[in-house]
Amino acid sequence: MALSEQTPSGAYPARVGKPADVVELTVPALTTYLGVVRTATAGLAARLGFSLDEIEDLRIAVDEACVMLLSLPAPAPPAPAELTCQFMIVDDSLAVTVSSAVAAGAVLPAEQSFAWQVLTAHAAEVGGSVRTGRAEVRLVKRRRT
């Protein structure tokens, strides 16, 4: 499990003003590590002053994104099975990208699926893609002011 905090150099579109803080968490691609991801999500959201309801919404959305990726076929060994969560802290929002290596031909669930409904109900923006053996789900949660 790796945890690092850094300021990106063009990894995300920067807003005018101060650069965003980025925290990246990498865990084994096992459901037993989702508690670590949920705890990190809640801690970062609390640091931004999110309400308890907003923190819970974000935890649910990130958990659903992780489960969605863990349900996809994994690449053949010896590729390491890891789940990476990248949190970008900008002003009053937290942008999260969850990604994992996947087998060739893997596809995300349809946008009408229950998983996507959960994501759109708990985050302001959602999206996902699969390309070159890697799947990712992106979401943004904004703090209500």
Secondary structure, 3 states (H helix, E strand, C coil): CEEEEECCCCCCCCCCCCCCEEEEEEEECCHHHHHHHHHHHHHHHHHCCCCHHHHHHHHHHHHHHHHHHHCCCCCCCCCCCEEEEEEEEECCEEEEEEEEECCCCCCCCCCCCHHHHHHHHHCCEEEEEEECCEEEEEEEEECCC
